[in-house]
Amino acid sequence: MSIQHASLRQLRVFEAAASSRSFSRAAEALHLTQPGVSMHIKELEINAGMPLFERIGRKLYVTEAGQELLSRARDILRALKDAEDTLDGLKGLRRGRINLAVVSTAKYFVPQLLAQFGKDFPELEIRLAVNNRTSVIGQLVANEVDLAIMGRSPQSLDTVAEPFAQNPHVIIAAPDHPLAGQRQILVETVAKEHFIVREPGSGTRLAMQQFFEQLQVICNVGMEMASNETIKQAVMAGMGVSFISRHTIDLELQTQRLVILDVRGTPVIRQWHVAHLAKKRLSPTASAFKEFVLTHGRELLRAQDASA
């Protein structure tokens, strides 16, 4: 047998299994049964003439031969995806599709961008994935998405990342917190508070670390949570304070369930970026949405901030 006899279906199954290091997760992602995944992998290994996976204990690992094939398989699948996007674009923007990944903090405004963009393209199909920064970068690497909206652009990846709006970060507390209402609070003072923070890999966590490190102040991290919503609930309950994007707290500020502490050096201004792989050939539809974000993103976020 020869690897040239491998089918695209087998390559897709293999790529999903290798990326997730799990046959069961690959089956779930591709809407297959686990035995079906195993069958495709076995047939591909027969064509390759070498094992592509090995199990050590309960963990699944990709063999050296598997790593070689994985790189080629991703190139093939990426090329097919680019061709599909181009053909969709030739059918007209109204019938196009956009695969978009956003960091979890951006979910508070991206739906508004999509709603505004979609008014002119009623037949547009949008697939939106919301994850933390590390996962979004992984989706870009695997060519699973056309565009990503995130804060700090990935430094280790060859991307085109263009800023379109400011992303201010603030320190929040419950309205009855002892520091609420105080003016020009020293960073050293607030750093002693019990901070509730995002998980490692989050862009918000990275921005917080950079803020305190630049001032050579040690922050008292007391609790980690993987959700902005959970963090806000914990802060409202009086469990501590948090460093968070201003764009995540509009409703809580309006209802006076949270307050922004007046800490020296804040807000910490970062930028929102729209990014894609440098070698990615964007479809006309994806290009149109990128241009829309660059043109209207700042305006939309300013309007959102003004209404809070």
Backbone torsions as a table, in degrees:
resi	resn	phi	psi	omega
1	MET	NA	161.7	-179.4
2	SER	-133.5	150.1	178.0
3	ILE	-63.6	-19.6	177.8
4	GLN	-66.3	-15.7	178.1
5	HIS	-88.0	-0.3	179.3
6	ALA	-66.4	142.2	179.2
7	SER	-93.6	160.2	176.3
8	LEU	-62.1	-35.2	178.4
9	ARG	-60.9	-44.2	178.9
10	GLN	-62.0	-41.4	-179.9
11	LEU	-65.8	-38.9	178.4
12	ARG	-64.8	-42.8	179.1
13	VAL	-64.7	-43.9	179.4
14	PHE	-61.2	-45.7	-178.9
15	GLU	-62.5	-40.8	179.6
16	ALA	-66.5	-41.8	180.0
17	ALA	-68.3	-40.4	-179.4
18	ALA	-68.6	-37.7	-178.9
19	SER	-69.1	-39.0	-177.3
20	SER	-92.8	-10.3	-175.6
21	ARG	54.0	37.3	-176.7
22	SER	-159.5	126.6	175.3
23	PHE	-69.6	-37.4	-177.8
24	SER	-67.6	-41.5	178.6
25	ARG	-68.7	-35.6	175.9
26	ALA	-63.2	-41.8	178.5
27	ALA	-61.0	-42.9	179.5
28	GLU	-64.7	-43.5	-177.7
29	ALA	-66.5	-34.1	-176.1
30	LEU	-99.5	4.1	-179.5
31	HIS	58.0	45.6	176.1
32	LEU	-118.9	169.6	171.0
33	THR	-85.2	158.2	178.1
34	GLN	-63.8	-41.2	175.1
35	PRO	-59.8	-33.5	177.9
36	GLY	-64.8	-40.9	176.5
37	VAL	-62.9	-46.7	-180.0
38	SER	-58.6	-38.8	-179.6
39	MET	-65.2	-45.0	179.6
40	HIS	-63.0	-41.2	-179.8
41	ILE	-65.8	-41.3	179.7
42	LYS	-62.5	-42.7	179.0
43	GLU	-64.8	-38.3	179.0
44	LEU	-67.3	-39.1	178.0
45	GLU	-65.0	-34.7	176.2
46	ILE	-64.7	-43.9	178.0
47	ASN	-64.1	-37.7	-178.9
48	ALA	-76.0	-25.9	-178.4
49	GLY	75.4	13.8	-178.8
50	MET	-151.0	151.8	175.5
51	PRO	-69.1	140.1	-179.3
52	LEU	-103.6	-19.6	178.9
53	PHE	-131.8	156.3	170.2
54	GLU	-143.2	146.9	178.4
55	ARG	-106.2	131.5	173.4
56	ILE	-124.2	108.8	-171.8
57	GLY	68.0	-127.8	178.9
58	ARG	-97.6	-0.7	-175.0
59	LYS	-96.5	144.2	179.9
60	LEU	-103.3	129.1	-179.2
61	TYR	-122.9	149.6	175.6
62	VAL	-89.0	129.1	179.9
63	THR	-72.1	173.2	177.6
64	GLU	-60.5	-42.3	176.9
65	ALA	-63.5	-38.5	178.3
66	GLY	-63.3	-38.8	178.6
67	GLN	-63.9	-40.7	178.2
68	GLU	-62.6	-45.2	-179.5
69	LEU	-68.5	-36.3	-178.2
70	LEU	-60.0	-42.8	179.3
71	SER	-60.6	-44.5	180.0
72	ARG	-69.3	-38.8	-179.4
73	ALA	-62.6	-40.3	179.0
74	ARG	-65.8	-37.5	176.7
75	ASP	-62.3	-43.1	-179.5
76	ILE	-64.5	-47.8	-178.0
77	LEU	-66.6	-35.5	178.0
78	ARG	-65.2	-43.0	-180.0
79	ALA	-63.3	-40.6	178.4
80	LEU	-66.2	-39.1	178.2
81	LYS	-64.5	-41.6	178.0
82	ASP	-63.0	-40.3	178.7
83	ALA	-64.8	-41.2	179.0
84	GLU	-63.2	-42.5	179.6
85	ASP	-63.5	-41.1	179.4
86	THR	-64.0	-42.9	178.6
87	LEU	-65.0	-38.8	176.1
88	ASP	-60.3	-41.5	-179.7
89	GLY	-64.1	-36.3	179.7
90	LEU	-67.6	-21.4	176.8
91	LYS	-76.5	-11.8	-178.5
92	GLY	112.7	142.8	-177.1
93	LEU	-58.1	-32.1	-175.4
94	ARG	-64.8	-19.8	-177.9
95	ARG	-113.0	16.0	-177.4
96	GLY	-81.3	-178.7	-179.4
97	ARG	-140.2	143.2	176.8
98	ILE	-126.9	127.1	171.2
99	ASN	-101.7	115.2	-172.1
100	LEU	-123.7	133.0	173.8
101	ALA	-114.7	137.5	178.4
102	VAL	-134.1	146.9	173.3
103	VAL	-69.4	154.9	-170.8
104	SER	-59.7	-31.2	179.4
105	THR	-66.3	-28.9	-178.0
106	ALA	-77.0	-10.7	-177.8
107	LYS	-65.8	-13.8	-178.5
108	TYR	-78.6	-15.4	178.7
109	PHE	-131.3	-20.4	-177.7
110	VAL	-59.5	-40.9	177.4
111	PRO	-55.5	-33.3	177.5
112	GLN	-67.5	-40.1	176.3
113	LEU	-61.2	-44.9	-178.8
114	LEU	-65.5	-38.0	179.5
115	ALA	-64.6	-42.7	179.6
116	GLN	-66.2	-44.4	179.8
117	PHE	-64.0	-40.4	-175.6
118	GLY	-68.6	-16.4	179.4
119	LYS	-62.0	-32.9	-179.6
120	ASP	-89.8	-9.8	-177.0
121	PHE	-133.9	73.3	-172.9
122	PRO	-63.0	-22.1	-179.2
123	GLU	-98.3	10.6	-178.5
124	LEU	-70.7	134.2	176.6
125	GLU	-102.0	124.8	-177.5
126	ILE	-120.4	129.7	174.4
127	ARG	-114.5	115.9	-173.8
128	LEU	-113.7	126.0	176.7
129	ALA	-116.6	131.1	-179.9
130	VAL	-114.7	121.5	-178.1
131	ASN	-148.6	179.0	173.8
132	ASN	-80.4	174.6	-173.3
133	ARG	-56.8	-45.4	-177.8
134	THR	-60.5	-42.8	-179.4
135	SER	-68.6	-38.6	178.7
136	VAL	-63.5	-42.2	177.1
137	ILE	-61.2	-40.5	177.5
138	GLY	-61.3	-37.5	178.2
139	GLN	-67.9	-36.1	175.6
140	LEU	-64.2	-46.2	-178.9
141	VAL	-58.8	-42.3	-177.2
142	ALA	-81.4	1.6	-178.9
143	ASN	58.5	34.4	178.6
144	GLU	-82.9	-16.0	-178.0
145	VAL	-133.5	157.2	176.8
146	ASP	-82.6	-47.4	-174.3
147	LEU	-133.6	155.6	174.8
148	ALA	-133.0	142.5	173.6
149	ILE	-113.3	121.3	-173.3
150	MET	-153.2	173.7	178.1
151	GLY	-81.5	-104.0	-178.9
152	ARG	-66.4	129.1	-178.5
153	SER	-70.9	148.4	-178.7
154	PRO	-66.3	125.1	-177.0
155	GLN	-80.3	-26.6	-174.8
156	SER	-93.8	9.0	-175.2
157	LEU	-127.3	139.8	-179.1
158	ASP	-79.6	91.4	-176.3
159	THR	-125.3	162.2	165.8
160	VAL	-105.4	115.3	-177.5
161	ALA	-128.3	116.8	-176.3
162	GLU	-115.4	130.1	179.6
163	PRO	-73.5	144.6	178.8
164	PHE	-133.1	-12.9	179.2
165	ALA	-164.9	158.4	176.0
166	GLN	-76.7	149.0	177.8
167	ASN	-127.5	84.7	-177.9
168	PRO	-74.2	137.3	175.9
169	HIS	-111.5	138.8	-176.8
170	VAL	-132.4	169.3	175.1
171	ILE	-107.6	126.1	-174.0
172	ILE	-114.0	157.9	178.4
173	ALA	-152.0	168.7	172.9
174	ALA	-70.1	151.4	-178.0
175	PRO	-58.0	-26.8	-178.7
176	ASP	-95.7	12.4	178.3
177	HIS	-66.2	144.1	-178.9
178	PRO	-56.2	-28.0	-179.0
179	LEU	-87.7	-11.4	-179.7
180	ALA	-63.7	131.7	179.8
181	GLY	91.1	-16.2	177.6
182	GLN	-74.8	151.5	-177.7
183	ARG	-106.0	144.4	174.1
184	GLN	49.1	54.5	179.9
185	ILE	-68.1	134.4	178.3
186	LEU	-68.6	142.5	177.9
187	VAL	-60.2	-38.4	179.7
188	GLU	-61.3	-31.2	180.0
189	THR	-72.7	-48.9	-177.1
190	VAL	-70.6	-27.2	-178.7
191	ALA	-63.9	-21.5	-179.9
192	LYS	-79.6	-13.7	-179.9
193	GLU	-70.1	163.7	179.6
194	HIS	-78.6	104.3	-177.2
195	PHE	-88.8	133.0	173.6
196	ILE	-104.2	117.8	-167.9
197	VAL	-125.3	162.6	174.3
198	ARG	-73.1	165.9	-177.5
199	GLU	-73.4	156.8	172.6
200	PRO	-56.2	139.9	-175.4
201	GLY	101.7	-12.7	178.1
202	SER	-84.8	140.6	177.0
203	GLY	-64.6	-34.3	178.0
204	THR	-65.1	-41.9	178.4
205	ARG	-62.7	-41.3	179.8
206	LEU	-64.3	-42.6	178.9
207	ALA	-63.3	-39.6	178.5
208	MET	-63.6	-46.0	-179.6
209	GLN	-60.4	-42.7	-179.8
210	GLN	-64.9	-38.7	179.8
211	PHE	-60.6	-50.5	-177.2
212	PHE	-72.6	-36.3	180.0
213	GLU	-65.5	-39.1	179.3
214	GLN	-63.2	-31.2	178.6
215	LEU	-92.4	1.3	179.7
216	GLN	55.7	44.3	179.1
217	VAL	-120.1	136.8	178.9
218	ILE	-91.8	125.0	-179.1
219	CYS	-90.6	137.9	179.9
220	ASN	-84.1	89.2	179.3
221	VAL	-81.4	116.7	-176.9
222	GLY	-107.2	-20.9	-174.7
223	MET	-158.4	141.5	176.2
224	GLU	-112.1	139.1	176.1
225	MET	-140.8	145.7	-174.5
226	ALA	-95.2	11.6	-176.2
227	SER	-139.7	132.1	175.1
228	ASN	-61.4	-37.4	-178.7
229	GLU	-63.9	-42.4	179.1
230	THR	-66.5	-39.3	177.5
231	ILE	-61.0	-45.3	-179.5
232	LYS	-62.3	-40.9	178.5
233	GLN	-63.5	-39.6	-180.0
234	ALA	-66.4	-40.7	178.6
235	VAL	-66.1	-42.5	178.3
236	MET	-61.4	-30.2	180.0
237	ALA	-80.2	-2.0	177.9
238	GLY	84.3	19.6	-178.0
239	MET	-81.8	-10.1	179.6
240	GLY	158.4	-165.6	178.0
241	VAL	-115.6	172.4	-179.9
242	SER	-151.8	153.7	174.1
243	PHE	-100.9	121.0	-169.5
244	ILE	-152.0	157.9	176.8
245	SER	-67.6	137.0	178.7
246	ARG	-60.3	-28.0	-176.4
247	HIS	-73.0	-7.4	-177.8
248	THR	-94.9	-4.2	-167.7
249	ILE	-124.0	18.9	-177.7
250	ASP	-55.7	-51.3	-176.4
251	LEU	-63.0	-42.0	-177.8
252	GLU	-67.9	-32.0	176.1
253	LEU	-71.3	-41.4	180.0
254	GLN	-62.5	-37.6	-178.8
255	THR	-91.6	3.3	177.2
256	GLN	59.1	37.3	176.4
257	ARG	-95.4	-15.2	175.2
258	LEU	-137.6	156.0	173.8
259	VAL	-130.3	154.2	174.4
260	ILE	-94.2	125.7	178.3
261	LEU	-76.7	138.1	-179.9
262	ASP	-84.7	79.2	-177.2
263	VAL	-98.6	134.5	178.5
264	ARG	-57.6	136.3	180.0
265	GLY	88.8	-2.1	177.5
266	THR	-115.5	154.6	3.7
267	PRO	-70.2	151.0	174.9
268	VAL	-89.9	116.8	-173.5
269	ILE	-92.1	120.4	170.1
270	ARG	-115.7	-178.1	-179.1
271	GLN	-121.5	144.8	168.4
272	TRP	-86.9	138.4	179.7
273	HIS	-123.8	147.7	165.9
274	VAL	-107.2	126.0	-169.2
275	ALA	-131.7	155.8	171.8
276	HIS	-156.0	163.3	177.2
277	LEU	-60.3	139.4	-178.4
278	ALA	-60.0	-35.2	-178.9
279	LYS	-89.3	4.0	-179.9
280	LYS	-73.8	128.0	174.6
281	ARG	-93.6	103.3	-176.4
282	LEU	-70.8	139.8	174.1
283	SER	-70.0	161.1	176.0
284	PRO	-54.8	-35.0	179.9
285	THR	-66.9	-48.1	179.4
286	ALA	-64.2	-38.4	178.1
287	SER	-63.4	-39.5	179.5
288	ALA	-65.4	-40.2	179.4
289	PHE	-68.6	-40.5	177.4
290	LYS	-58.7	-45.5	179.4
291	GLU	-63.5	-36.9	178.0
292	PHE	-63.1	-44.0	179.4
293	VAL	-62.8	-45.5	-178.9
294	LEU	-65.4	-30.4	-177.4
295	THR	-85.5	-39.7	-170.9
296	HIS	-114.0	-9.1	-176.1
297	GLY	-61.3	-45.5	-179.1
298	ARG	-62.0	-43.5	-179.2
299	GLU	-62.1	-43.3	-178.5
300	LEU	-64.8	-43.6	-178.7
301	LEU	-68.8	-35.7	176.0
302	ARG	-62.5	-42.4	179.4
303	ALA	-64.3	-39.1	179.0
304	GLN	-64.5	-43.5	179.5
305	ASP	-65.3	-38.4	-177.3
306	ALA	-67.5	-28.7	-177.9
307	SER	-83.2	-11.1	-177.4
308	ALA	-77.4	NA	NA
